[in-house]
Amino acid sequence: MRIRLAKRIGFCFGVKRAIEMAEKALEYNDDVYSLGSVIHNRQVVKKLSDKGLKVVRGIDGIKGGTVVVSSHGISPAVAGRIREKGLKLIDTTCPFVLNAQRIAKSLGDEGYRVVIVGDSEHPEVKALRGFVPDVCVVKNKKEAMRLAVRPHSRISVISQTTQSTANFLDVVRVITGKKPGELKVINTICKDVEERQNSAVALARKVDAMLVIGGRNSANTRRLFELCRKICRNSHLLETERDIRRGWYDTAECVGITSGASTPDWIVKRVVEVIRVKHKAKSAKRLRKK
């Protein structure tokens, strides 16, 4: 059995940057808080927590210290409240997310109604909404079909950075069909996410089993899994090597592995090692029976 890794694997630039900034904050500051998870990976967040990072849902209970903003960003209103309380703010927002925020604000200032293609409950989308007065979120083309568009309306469409290009374009086509007075489309999907998805899809076409490693609360990991599952039905989502089930690859000649943008290399290496050890043990058992 062969194990093949996708070309794009491990931390993306934005995640790596956020972790480094959080670690420096812990090194040089006392009482460091994280407003939500810095990244969507429980194992990495636990390591940061073990070093002293306190993960909180809100800032009301914080009396003083430093607040680290997650890589998913925050709204201007929340940033303002942090400063009003006299707290030190360290913003680890991913540069691609910052770009989407700037675009959203600019479109709002120009008078467009901004449609965000994404998950309304995701921290990135919640933050994005705070930059625009007239905004709505649609998850997919089904939700886009229910969107009311007036003939003379000015509509702009942007995306949560971790969306798939296919889903983004599906929504754009539906809104185009509603014939707004003006339609402005800006693709704000992260380039790393796009390349990672393409790499995973290409690999899924060539293997008998596909493993997608990443946090279950990670949007980009779930998207990878959904895309792989469409191509290779024997695709599975796992957070760590503890989630591996032998039946996933028992008869596979080739196993493909990809990971979300917030999945560290050391988790990927553990998964690969466990698969190899279990496969060798099973092969040895078969030989003994012969």
Backbone as CSV, one residue per row, in Angstrom:
resi,resn,N_x,N_y,N_z,CA_x,CA_y,CA_z,C_x,C_y,C_z
1,MET,0.842,-1.204,0.000,0.000,0.000,0.000,0.872,1.247,0.000
2,ARG,0.531,2.184,-0.873,1.264,3.446,-0.952,0.495,4.555,-0.248
3,ILE,1.222,5.494,0.315,0.624,6.673,0.939,1.119,7.900,0.177
4,ARG,0.164,8.690,-0.317,0.530,9.885,-1.085,-0.016,11.133,-0.396
5,LEU,0.846,12.126,-0.231,0.434,13.389,0.365,0.097,14.408,-0.709
6,ALA,-0.911,15.228,-0.448,-1.263,16.308,-1.374,-0.110,17.304,-1.444
7,LYS,-0.009,18.023,-2.555,1.082,18.989,-2.727,0.993,20.139,-1.744
8,ARG,-0.239,20.539,-1.391,-0.432,21.623,-0.417,-0.874,21.005,0.896
9,ILE,-0.029,21.082,1.906,-0.330,20.449,3.194,0.349,21.248,4.312
10,GLY,-0.161,21.126,5.534,0.420,21.856,6.660,-0.131,23.271,6.781
11,PHE,0.451,24.043,7.694,-0.031,25.401,7.955,0.044,26.283,6.713
12,CYS,-0.985,27.120,6.533,-0.895,28.174,5.522,-0.159,29.361,6.148
13,PHE,0.160,30.348,5.334,0.908,31.521,5.805,0.166,32.246,6.930
14,GLY,-1.139,32.459,6.752,-1.915,33.217,7.732,-1.970,32.534,9.089
15,VAL,-2.123,31.216,9.095,-2.189,30.454,10.344,-0.830,30.474,11.041
16,LYS,0.228,30.235,10.277,1.581,30.247,10.844,1.887,31.610,11.472
17,ARG,1.503,32.666,10.781,1.714,34.035,11.270,0.949,34.260,12.575
18,ALA,-0.306,33.806,12.628,-1.139,34.007,13.818,-0.547,33.293,15.034
19,ILE,-0.067,32.067,14.834,0.516,31.308,15.943,1.789,31.976,16.444
20,GLU,2.620,32.422,15.525,3.872,33.098,15.914,3.578,34.373,16.705
21,MET,2.566,35.131,16.269,2.201,36.365,16.967,1.658,36.070,18.362
22,ALA,0.860,35.006,18.487,0.308,34.622,19.787,1.429,34.183,20.730
23,GLU,2.388,33.427,20.212,3.510,32.958,21.039,4.368,34.125,21.517
24,LYS,4.585,35.117,20.655,5.357,36.299,21.048,4.603,37.102,22.105
25,ALA,3.280,37.178,21.957,2.462,37.893,22.939,2.598,37.244,24.310
26,LEU,2.632,35.923,24.340,2.783,35.196,25.603,4.173,35.397,26.209
27,GLU,5.148,35.563,25.334,6.529,35.723,25.784,6.774,37.090,26.420
28,TYR,6.110,38.112,25.879,6.417,39.484,26.313,5.315,40.159,27.128
29,ASN,4.197,39.469,27.370,3.089,40.093,28.096,2.534,39.173,29.180
30,ASP,1.985,39.778,30.233,1.261,39.029,31.265,-0.232,39.082,30.947
31,ASP,-0.973,38.115,31.444,-2.433,38.080,31.268,-2.814,38.255,29.794
32,VAL,-2.529,37.235,29.006,-2.835,37.266,27.575,-4.103,36.464,27.311
33,TYR,-5.075,37.115,26.667,-6.354,36.489,26.354,-6.511,36.339,24.841
34,SER,-7.220,35.307,24.449,-7.551,35.111,23.040,-9.057,35.229,22.897
35,LEU,-9.504,36.141,22.049,-10.935,36.322,21.821,-11.390,35.254,20.826
36,GLY,-11.834,34.129,21.352,-12.114,32.966,20.511,-10.804,32.239,20.227
37,SER,-10.883,31.130,19.508,-9.676,30.368,19.177,-8.840,31.131,18.161
38,VAL,-7.541,31.212,18.406,-6.649,31.905,17.474,-6.764,31.292,16.089
39,ILE,-6.785,29.952,16.036,-7.048,29.211,14.794,-7.993,28.075,15.137
40,HIS,-8.578,27.457,14.131,-9.508,26.360,14.375,-8.792,25.012,14.369
41,ASN,-7.986,24.808,15.410,-7.363,23.502,15.636,-7.199,23.326,17.139
42,ARG,-7.924,22.366,17.699,-7.953,22.201,19.154,-6.591,21.848,19.737
43,GLN,-5.821,21.048,19.002,-4.530,20.605,19.518,-3.541,21.778,19.619
44,VAL,-3.536,22.637,18.609,-2.652,23.803,18.618,-3.101,24.795,19.698
45,VAL,-4.402,25.011,19.804,-4.932,25.935,20.815,-4.592,25.441,22.222
46,LYS,-4.638,24.117,22.430,-4.288,23.563,23.743,-2.817,23.843,24.073
47,LYS,-1.950,23.704,23.082,-0.531,23.997,23.311,-0.334,25.456,23.721
48,LEU,-1.078,26.357,23.076,-0.993,27.777,23.437,-1.570,28.027,24.831
49,SER,-2.654,27.312,25.141,-3.270,27.452,26.464,-2.332,26.951,27.552
50,ASP,-1.607,25.873,27.255,-0.634,25.339,28.214,0.485,26.343,28.491
51,LYS,0.721,27.248,27.529,1.749,28.278,27.698,1.209,29.526,28.398
52,GLY,-0.121,29.518,28.661,-0.684,30.643,29.410,-1.788,31.421,28.709
53,LEU,-2.093,31.102,27.454,-3.138,31.841,26.734,-4.515,31.466,27.284
54,LYS,-5.299,32.483,27.618,-6.648,32.263,28.153,-7.668,32.546,27.051
55,VAL,-8.379,31.515,26.611,-9.368,31.668,25.548,-10.694,32.114,26.155
56,VAL,-11.227,33.234,25.665,-12.495,33.770,26.180,-13.463,34.028,25.024
57,ARG,-14.738,34.061,25.353,-15.761,34.321,24.332,-16.030,35.815,24.164
58,GLY,-15.842,36.555,25.222,-16.084,37.995,25.180,-15.103,38.723,26.078
59,ILE,-15.107,40.053,26.003,-14.119,40.842,26.759,-14.685,41.448,28.045
60,ASP,-15.969,41.220,28.318,-16.595,41.855,29.487,-15.883,41.530,30.792
61,GLY,-15.425,40.310,30.945,-14.802,39.901,32.199,-13.325,40.212,32.301
62,ILE,-12.736,40.789,31.256,-11.298,41.086,31.255,-11.053,42.447,31.921
63,LYS,-10.262,42.449,32.971,-9.971,43.686,33.706,-8.769,44.430,33.115
64,GLY,-7.811,43.681,32.604,-6.625,44.292,32.036,-5.770,43.234,31.359
65,GLY,-4.781,43.693,30.598,-3.902,42.751,29.919,-3.931,42.899,28.410
66,THR,-3.646,41.811,27.737,-3.517,41.807,26.278,-4.557,40.891,25.665
67,VAL,-5.185,41.360,24.578,-6.160,40.551,23.852,-5.610,40.228,22.469
68,VAL,-5.520,38.939,22.184,-5.077,38.487,20.868,-6.319,38.195,20.024
69,VAL,-6.421,38.885,18.910,-7.545,38.675,17.988,-7.234,37.472,17.110
70,SER,-8.217,36.619,16.882,-7.987,35.402,16.099,-7.691,35.721,14.638
71,SER,-7.188,34.738,13.926,-6.855,34.901,12.513,-8.092,35.159,11.661
72,HIS,-9.291,34.930,12.230,-10.539,35.141,11.489,-11.013,36.590,11.534
73,GLY,-10.365,37.395,12.402,-10.692,38.816,12.442,-11.827,39.166,13.394
74,ILE,-12.012,40.474,13.614,-13.115,40.983,14.429,-13.707,42.211,13.746
75,SER,-14.901,42.566,14.167,-15.567,43.739,13.594,-14.976,45.016,14.179
76,PRO,-15.159,46.153,13.494,-14.678,47.432,14.032,-15.277,47.752,15.399
77,ALA,-16.523,47.334,15.627,-17.181,47.622,16.905,-16.482,46.896,18.054
78,VAL,-16.135,45.633,17.842,-15.459,44.856,18.887,-14.056,45.406,19.132
79,ALA,-13.354,45.762,18.055,-12.010,46.347,18.194,-12.080,47.639,19.001
80,GLY,-13.125,48.424,18.741,-13.310,49.683,19.470,-13.530,49.459,20.955
81,ARG,-14.306,48.432,21.304,-14.578,48.119,22.710,-13.306,47.679,23.431
82,ILE,-12.458,46.924,22.728,-11.196,46.471,23.328,-10.330,47.679,23.677
83,ARG,-10.246,48.634,22.759,-9.422,49.833,22.993,-10.027,50.714,24.084
84,GLU,-11.358,50.809,24.101,-12.031,51.625,25.121,-11.748,51.129,26.527
85,LYS,-11.572,49.827,26.661,-11.290,49.241,27.971,-9.817,49.385,28.357
86,GLY,-9.025,49.956,27.447,-7.618,50.150,27.729,-6.782,48.894,27.619
87,LEU,-7.290,47.917,26.900,-6.576,46.654,26.726,-5.638,46.738,25.523
88,LYS,-4.521,46.067,25.614,-3.589,46.000,24.486,-4.143,45.028,23.465
89,LEU,-4.167,45.416,22.206,-4.737,44.577,21.161,-3.641,44.085,20.214
90,ILE,-3.567,42.771,20.041,-2.652,42.176,19.069,-3.502,41.476,18.012
91,ASP,-3.473,42.030,16.812,-4.361,41.575,15.741,-3.654,40.561,14.838
92,THR,-4.058,39.291,14.948,-3.450,38.243,14.117,-4.293,37.926,12.881
93,THR,-5.252,38.796,12.577,-6.135,38.552,11.429,-5.334,38.221,10.172
94,CYS,-5.713,37.148,9.509,-5.044,36.726,8.273,-5.069,37.855,7.240
95,PRO,-3.965,38.112,6.553,-3.933,39.178,5.535,-5.011,39.022,4.460
96,PHE,-5.358,37.791,4.103,-6.419,37.584,3.105,-7.778,38.006,3.674
97,VAL,-7.989,37.765,4.964,-9.229,38.189,5.615,-9.262,39.706,5.723
98,LEU,-8.123,40.318,6.064,-8.039,41.781,6.119,-8.387,42.396,4.767
99,ASN,-7.927,41.752,3.712,-8.229,42.242,2.362,-9.732,42.176,2.093
100,ALA,-10.360,41.069,2.502,-11.814,40.932,2.324,-12.549,41.997,3.122
101,GLN,-12.048,42.321,4.309,-12.668,43.356,5.141,-12.566,44.726,4.478
102,ARG,-11.404,45.015,3.917,-11.215,46.304,3.236,-12.154,46.415,2.033
103,ILE,-12.276,45.330,1.287,-13.147,45.321,0.115,-14.603,45.504,0.537
104,ALA,-15.006,44.792,1.581,-16.389,44.894,2.065,-16.715,46.328,2.484
105,LYS,-15.808,46.946,3.218,-16.024,48.331,3.658,-16.118,49.277,2.465
106,SER,-15.216,49.097,1.504,-15.210,49.951,0.313,-16.519,49.827,-0.466
107,LEU,-17.001,48.601,-0.622,-18.259,48.373,-1.343,-19.434,49.005,-0.599
108,GLY,-19.412,48.883,0.724,-20.461,49.494,1.526,-20.444,51.008,1.408
109,ASP,-19.242,51.592,1.411,-19.099,53.045,1.277,-19.596,53.533,-0.085
110,GLU,-19.495,52.665,-1.091,-19.944,53.030,-2.444,-21.448,52.835,-2.621
111,GLY,-22.128,52.337,-1.586,-23.576,52.198,-1.633,-24.090,50.863,-2.119
112,TYR,-23.221,49.877,-2.224,-23.663,48.551,-2.659,-24.291,47.776,-1.494
113,ARG,-25.238,46.927,-1.831,-25.703,45.911,-0.892,-24.734,44.747,-1.043
114,VAL,-24.072,44.356,0.026,-23.026,43.340,-0.054,-23.574,41.966,0.305
115,VAL,-23.409,41.030,-0.616,-23.783,39.638,-0.378,-22.501,38.853,-0.106
116,ILE,-22.431,38.221,1.068,-21.269,37.406,1.421,-21.631,35.941,1.228
117,VAL,-20.854,35.242,0.433,-21.059,33.803,0.262,-20.274,33.104,1.365
118,GLY,-20.983,32.498,2.309,-20.284,31.862,3.426,-21.226,31.344,4.485
119,ASP,-20.657,30.942,5.610,-21.416,30.411,6.744,-21.670,31.544,7.743
120,SER,-22.921,31.855,7.966,-23.279,33.021,8.780,-22.762,32.953,10.211
121,GLU,-22.545,31.745,10.748,-22.094,31.600,12.127,-20.573,31.529,12.263
122,HIS,-19.859,31.589,11.134,-18.409,31.519,11.202,-17.851,32.858,11.687
123,PRO,-16.820,32.845,12.567,-16.251,34.095,13.101,-15.821,35.081,12.020
124,GLU,-15.263,34.588,10.916,-14.819,35.481,9.845,-15.993,36.245,9.244
125,VAL,-17.092,35.529,9.015,-18.277,36.150,8.409,-18.937,37.121,9.386
126,LYS,-18.994,36.743,10.658,-19.559,37.641,11.675,-18.783,38.951,11.718
127,ALA,-17.459,38.853,11.618,-16.626,40.055,11.620,-16.847,40.874,10.346
128,LEU,-16.908,40.204,9.208,-17.106,40.878,7.916,-18.372,41.717,7.910
129,ARG,-19.434,41.176,8.512,-20.721,41.877,8.515,-20.628,43.224,9.220
130,GLY,-19.682,43.331,10.144,-19.540,44.570,10.894,-18.939,45.707,10.099
131,PHE,-18.457,45.425,8.893,-17.827,46.462,8.064,-18.804,47.093,7.066
132,VAL,-20.029,46.537,6.981,-20.982,46.976,5.955,-22.355,47.226,6.571
133,PRO,-23.005,48.356,6.261,-24.337,48.623,6.809,-25.435,47.774,6.171
134,ASP,-25.328,47.529,4.858,-26.356,46.767,4.138,-25.731,45.471,3.636
135,VAL,-25.921,44.394,4.387,-25.232,43.146,4.085,-26.121,41.942,4.360
136,CYS,-25.928,40.872,3.598,-26.610,39.613,3.860,-25.649,38.463,3.541
137,VAL,-25.911,37.314,4.122,-25.051,36.144,3.934,-25.866,35.017,3.321
138,VAL,-25.324,34.398,2.274,-25.957,33.218,1.676,-24.937,32.085,1.666
139,LYS,-25.385,30.907,2.042,-24.481,29.762,2.172,-24.204,29.083,0.841
140,ASN,-25.235,29.012,-0.017,-25.120,28.283,-1.280,-26.166,28.783,-2.265
141,LYS,-26.235,28.127,-3.417,-27.168,28.594,-4.456,-28.628,28.426,-4.033
142,LYS,-28.900,27.448,-3.172,-30.263,27.249,-2.682,-30.728,28.469,-1.894
143,GLU,-29.845,28.968,-1.017,-30.181,30.168,-0.244,-30.192,31.400,-1.140
144,ALA,-29.338,31.414,-2.150,-29.286,32.549,-3.080,-30.585,32.681,-3.861
145,MET,-31.216,31.555,-4.148,-32.485,31.571,-4.891,-33.580,32.277,-4.107
146,ARG,-33.472,32.262,-2.777,-34.487,32.907,-1.927,-34.198,34.390,-1.705
147,LEU,-33.064,34.843,-2.212,-32.664,36.240,-2.013,-33.512,37.177,-2.877
148,ALA,-34.111,38.186,-2.240,-34.926,39.157,-2.970,-34.025,40.227,-3.583
149,VAL,-34.113,40.393,-4.896,-33.297,41.382,-5.613,-34.206,42.294,-6.425
150,ARG,-34.154,43.592,-6.156,-34.976,44.551,-6.895,-34.328,44.903,-8.226
151,PRO,-35.126,45.231,-9.239,-34.607,45.499,-10.598,-33.525,46.580,-10.661
152,HIS,-33.621,47.606,-9.823,-32.666,48.715,-9.899,-31.632,48.678,-8.770
153,SER,-31.548,47.544,-8.082,-30.624,47.458,-6.947,-29.170,47.331,-7.388
154,ARG,-28.276,47.797,-6.506,-26.827,47.675,-6.749,-26.295,46.604,-5.795
155,ILE,-25.926,45.491,-6.375,-25.501,44.328,-5.593,-24.019,44.049,-5.826
156,SER,-23.325,43.692,-4.760,-21.940,43.216,-4.890,-21.850,41.866,-4.174
157,VAL,-21.012,41.002,-4.688,-20.856,39.664,-4.099,-19.385,39.433,-3.774
158,ILE,-19.123,39.067,-2.509,-17.780,38.666,-2.099,-17.894,37.309,-1.410
159,SER,-16.776,36.756,-0.964,-16.808,35.418,-0.382,-16.056,35.328,0.926
160,GLN,-16.532,34.474,1.803,-15.723,34.023,2.934,-14.461,33.417,2.327
161,THR,-13.320,33.678,2.912,-12.056,33.302,2.269,-11.857,31.800,2.125
162,THR,-12.592,30.990,2.896,-12.391,29.540,2.853,-13.446,28.803,2.023
163,GLN,-14.248,29.540,1.269,-15.253,28.901,0.419,-14.605,28.217,-0.784
164,SER,-15.363,27.314,-1.408,-14.879,26.714,-2.658,-15.259,27.635,-3.812
165,THR,-14.431,27.653,-4.830,-14.695,28.497,-6.004,-16.000,28.088,-6.671
166,ALA,-16.256,26.783,-6.724,-17.473,26.272,-7.371,-18.729,26.811,-6.684
167,ASN,-18.743,26.793,-5.352,-19.906,27.284,-4.617,-20.078,28.786,-4.811
168,PHE,-18.973,29.519,-4.789,-19.006,30.968,-4.999,-19.605,31.298,-6.368
169,LEU,-19.144,30.603,-7.407,-19.636,30.859,-8.764,-21.092,30.443,-8.928
170,ASP,-21.505,29.383,-8.243,-22.919,28.960,-8.280,-23.819,30.077,-7.769
171,VAL,-23.414,30.696,-6.661,-24.196,31.786,-6.079,-24.207,32.995,-7.018
172,VAL,-23.059,33.304,-7.596,-22.970,34.436,-8.531,-23.915,34.225,-9.721
173,ARG,-23.954,33.006,-10.235,-24.837,32.722,-11.383,-26.313,32.920,-11.020
174,VAL,-26.676,32.476,-9.807,-28.072,32.628,-9.372,-28.434,34.104,-9.248
175,ILE,-27.555,34.895,-8.634,-27.837,36.327,-8.448,-27.838,37.050,-9.795
176,THR,-26.953,36.650,-10.691,-26.940,37.227,-12.042,-28.282,37.012,-12.729
177,GLY,-28.851,35.817,-12.533,-30.148,35.482,-13.138,-31.291,36.315,-12.601
178,LYS,-31.119,36.910,-11.443,-32.163,37.766,-10.866,-32.136,39.179,-11.453
179,LYS,-31.131,39.458,-12.279,-31.001,40.703,-13.042,-31.092,41.973,-12.192
180,PRO,-30.138,42.148,-11.281,-30.104,43.412,-10.526,-29.697,44.559,-11.444
181,GLY,-29.920,45.784,-10.995,-29.548,46.944,-11.815,-28.057,46.991,-12.073
182,GLU,-27.281,46.619,-11.067,-25.821,46.580,-11.190,-25.292,45.443,-10.322
183,LEU,-24.366,44.697,-10.864,-23.782,43.581,-10.115,-22.257,43.662,-10.173
184,LYS,-21.640,43.708,-9.006,-20.179,43.747,-8.913,-19.711,42.508,-8.151
185,VAL,-18.857,41.713,-8.780,-18.391,40.453,-8.177,-16.890,40.534,-7.918
186,ILE,-16.497,40.272,-6.669,-15.070,40.254,-6.308,-14.771,38.942,-5.584
187,ASN,-13.898,38.156,-6.162,-13.531,36.875,-5.574,-12.518,37.104,-4.443
188,THR,-12.957,36.903,-3.202,-12.075,37.104,-2.046,-11.643,35.773,-1.421
189,ILE,-11.736,34.693,-2.172,-11.282,33.392,-1.670,-9.761,33.396,-1.578
190,CYS,-9.252,32.899,-0.476,-7.807,32.840,-0.239,-7.126,31.967,-1.290
191,LYS,-6.012,32.435,-1.818,-5.278,31.692,-2.854,-4.768,30.361,-2.328
192,ASP,-4.314,30.360,-1.063,-3.836,29.109,-0.483,-4.966,28.092,-0.390
193,VAL,-6.145,28.540,0.025,-7.310,27.658,0.123,-7.645,27.083,-1.244
194,GLU,-7.631,27.945,-2.255,-7.948,27.515,-3.619,-6.943,26.469,-4.109
195,GLU,-5.660,26.743,-3.910,-4.616,25.813,-4.347,-4.682,24.506,-3.555
196,ARG,-4.989,24.609,-2.272,-5.105,23.422,-1.415,-6.270,22.543,-1.882
197,GLN,-7.377,23.179,-2.228,-8.534,22.430,-2.720,-8.220,21.742,-4.044
198,ASN,-7.578,22.467,-4.948,-7.219,21.882,-6.247,-6.268,20.708,-6.081
199,SER,-5.314,20.848,-5.179,-4.345,19.784,-4.911,-5.031,18.542,-4.342
200,ALA,-5.953,18.764,-3.406,-6.667,17.647,-2.785,-7.559,16.921,-3.788
201,VAL,-8.248,17.691,-4.610,-9.136,17.107,-5.629,-8.336,16.276,-6.632
202,ALA,-7.192,16.812,-7.054,-6.340,16.091,-8.009,-5.878,14.763,-7.412
203,LEU,-5.534,14.755,-6.136,-5.082,13.531,-5.480,-6.230,12.549,-5.281
204,ALA,-7.402,13.061,-4.922,-8.560,12.193,-4.679,-8.928,11.370,-5.908
205,ARG,-8.611,11.879,-7.086,-8.910,11.160,-8.339,-7.989,9.956,-8.543
206,LYS,-6.880,9.901,-7.793,-5.855,8.894,-8.057,-5.721,7.838,-6.964
207,VAL,-6.542,7.936,-5.910,-6.363,7.029,-4.773,-7.620,6.202,-4.505
208,ASP,-7.456,5.179,-3.653,-8.582,4.308,-3.285,-9.240,4.765,-1.981
209,ALA,-8.497,5.509,-1.186,-9.020,6.064,0.068,-8.381,7.430,0.286
210,MET,-9.165,8.346,0.840,-8.673,9.719,1.038,-8.928,10.138,2.482
211,LEU,-7.869,10.583,3.160,-7.994,11.056,4.529,-7.764,12.563,4.565
212,VAL,-8.706,13.276,5.163,-8.620,14.736,5.290,-8.421,15.051,6.764
213,ILE,-7.261,15.626,7.106,-6.901,15.840,8.507,-7.100,17.298,8.899
214,GLY,-7.848,17.506,9.986,-8.050,18.873,10.455,-9.147,18.966,11.481
215,GLY,-9.242,20.131,12.116,-10.264,20.348,13.136,-11.671,20.259,12.566
216,ARG,-12.555,19.630,13.316,-13.945,19.507,12.850,-14.654,20.859,12.847
217,ASN,-14.091,21.827,13.561,-14.662,23.176,13.558,-13.956,24.081,12.548
218,SER,-13.110,23.495,11.703,-12.381,24.260,10.694,-13.155,24.278,9.381
219,ALA,-13.542,25.471,8.938,-14.337,25.599,7.708,-13.572,25.109,6.490
220,ASN,-12.291,25.462,6.386,-11.550,25.060,5.187,-11.309,23.552,5.159
221,THR,-11.192,22.918,6.344,-11.029,21.459,6.390,-12.315,20.768,5.958
222,ARG,-13.438,21.245,6.447,-14.725,20.651,6.050,-14.940,20.782,4.551
223,ARG,-14.540,21.937,3.993,-14.681,22.147,2.561,-13.819,21.155,1.779
224,LEU,-12.603,20.911,2.250,-11.728,19.927,1.611,-12.381,18.548,1.614
225,PHE,-12.944,18.189,2.761,-13.589,16.885,2.888,-14.771,16.754,1.929
226,GLU,-15.596,17.800,1.865,-16.760,17.775,0.966,-16.341,17.593,-0.491
227,LEU,-15.286,18.301,-0.890,-14.798,18.212,-2.272,-14.221,16.831,-2.569
228,CYS,-13.447,16.299,-1.629,-12.841,14.975,-1.823,-13.905,13.886,-1.860
229,ARG,-14.905,14.022,-1.004,-15.968,13.007,-0.908,-16.757,12.900,-2.211
230,LYS,-16.888,14.002,-2.914,-17.610,13.967,-4.196,-16.875,13.115,-5.230
231,ILE,-15.563,13.055,-5.112,-14.737,12.333,-6.088,-14.403,10.927,-5.614
232,CYS,-13.996,10.822,-4.354,-13.632,9.532,-3.765,-14.574,9.263,-2.600
233,ARG,-15.518,8.356,-2.807,-16.517,8.094,-1.766,-15.883,7.563,-0.483
234,ASN,-14.736,6.939,-0.626,-14.029,6.423,0.548,-13.109,7.508,1.116
235,SER,-13.722,8.652,1.438,-12.996,9.780,2.033,-13.441,9.932,3.479
236,HIS,-12.509,10.311,4.348,-12.813,10.385,5.779,-12.154,11.608,6.403
237,LEU,-12.889,12.233,7.337,-12.398,13.411,8.048,-11.930,12.995,9.437
238,LEU,-10.707,13.368,9.813,-10.194,13.025,11.130,-9.369,14.178,11.692
239,GLU,-9.378,14.301,13.029,-8.611,15.365,13.686,-7.188,14.917,14.002
240,THR,-7.058,13.687,14.510,-5.740,13.169,14.870,-5.666,11.689,14.507
241,GLU,-4.500,11.078,14.787,-4.295,9.661,14.495,-5.238,8.771,15.306
242,ARG,-5.774,9.283,16.412,-6.681,8.496,17.247,-8.012,8.209,16.547
243,ASP,-8.336,8.985,15.542,-9.605,8.818,14.827,-9.534,7.794,13.694
244,ILE,-8.347,7.268,13.416,-8.174,6.346,12.289,-8.923,5.038,12.536
245,ARG,-9.622,4.568,11.509,-10.299,3.274,11.549,-9.711,2.393,10.455
246,ARG,-9.271,1.207,10.816,-8.574,0.338,9.879,-9.410,0.016,8.637
247,GLY,-10.720,-0.103,8.813,-11.581,-0.448,7.683,-11.570,0.570,6.561
248,TRP,-11.089,1.782,6.856,-11.049,2.833,5.844,-10.135,2.473,4.674
249,TYR,-9.053,1.758,4.955,-8.049,1.530,3.905,-7.608,0.066,3.810
250,ASP,-8.409,-0.855,4.345,-8.055,-2.277,4.352,-7.703,-2.818,2.966
251,THR,-8.519,-2.458,1.994,-8.313,-2.998,0.638,-7.678,-1.979,-0.312
252,ALA,-7.267,-0.869,0.226,-6.723,0.203,-0.622,-5.275,-0.098,-1.037
253,GLU,-4.995,0.140,-2.307,-3.617,0.033,-2.790,-2.889,1.362,-2.623
254,CYS,-3.684,2.458,-2.599,-3.088,3.785,-2.460,-3.998,4.665,-1.599
255,VAL,-3.416,5.261,-0.558,-4.153,6.143,0.349,-3.653,7.574,0.173
256,GLY,-4.564,8.495,-0.042,-4.206,9.897,-0.186,-4.445,10.649,1.109
257,ILE,-3.595,11.624,1.399,-3.742,12.423,2.617,-3.617,13.905,2.295
258,THR,-4.569,14.678,2.802,-4.496,16.133,2.709,-4.827,16.701,4.077
259,SER,-4.603,17.997,4.268,-4.891,18.593,5.574,-5.411,20.006,5.418
260,GLY,-6.147,20.455,6.435,-6.638,21.816,6.459,-5.505,22.798,6.706
261,ALA,-5.772,24.067,6.475,-4.742,25.104,6.590,-4.274,25.331,8.025
262,SER,-5.062,24.858,9.009,-4.679,25.041,10.414,-4.213,23.738,11.063
263,THR,-3.885,22.749,10.236,-3.412,21.458,10.751,-1.886,21.426,10.766
264,PRO,-1.273,21.223,11.943,0.192,21.207,12.014,0.795,19.957,11.374
265,ASP,2.034,20.084,10.915,2.735,18.963,10.280,2.855,17.761,11.194
266,TRP,3.033,18.013,12.514,3.266,16.890,13.424,2.043,15.977,13.541
267,ILE,0.847,16.510,13.337,-0.344,15.652,13.342,-0.388,14.818,12.067
268,VAL,-0.051,15.437,10.935,-0.013,14.699,9.657,0.998,13.557,9.746
269,LYS,2.177,13.835,10.303,3.217,12.805,10.425,2.763,11.651,11.300
270,ARG,2.042,11.946,12.370,1.539,10.891,13.264,0.531,10.001,12.540
271,VAL,-0.332,10.620,11.747,-1.324,9.853,10.983,-0.625,8.908,10.011
272,VAL,0.354,9.429,9.287,1.099,8.613,8.321,1.786,7.447,9.022
273,GLU,2.412,7.708,10.158,3.142,6.669,10.890,2.199,5.574,11.395
274,VAL,1.044,5.966,11.933,0.082,4.989,12.449,-0.435,4.096,11.324
275,ILE,-0.730,4.693,10.176,-1.207,3.901,9.036,-0.143,2.896,8.618
276,ARG,1.097,3.332,8.540,2.188,2.435,8.132,2.365,1.287,9.122
277,VAL,2.344,1.607,10.410,2.529,0.579,11.441,1.394,-0.441,11.398
278,LYS,0.152,0.052,11.302,-0.995,-0.855,11.273,-0.991,-1.717,10.017
279,HIS,-0.590,-1.130,8.896,-0.554,-1.888,7.642,0.526,-2.977,7.695
280,LYS,1.678,-2.642,8.256,2.755,-3.633,8.376,2.332,-4.780,9.285
281,ALA,1.645,-4.456,10.373,1.182,-5.480,11.309,0.182,-6.417,10.643
282,LYS,-0.710,-5.836,9.841,-1.707,-6.656,9.172,-1.060,-7.527,8.098
283,SER,-0.099,-6.976,7.377,0.600,-7.746,6.336,1.366,-8.908,6.953
284,ALA,2.001,-8.656,8.104,2.748,-9.709,8.794,1.810,-10.816,9.271
285,LYS,0.642,-10.434,9.723,-0.344,-11.410,10.180,-0.803,-12.294,9.027
286,ARG,-1.006,-11.701,7.866,-1.422,-12.467,6.671,-0.345,-13.466,6.278
287,LEU,0.916,-13.042,6.345,2.029,-13.929,5.989,2.120,-15.115,6.935
288,ARG,1.871,-14.873,8.241,1.914,-15.948,9.219,0.834,-16.987,8.960
289,LYS,-0.336,-16.486,8.521,-1.452,-17.404,8.233,-1.137,-18.288,7.046
290,LYS,-0.383,-17.728,6.068,0.000,-18.507,4.877,1.000,-19.590,5.252
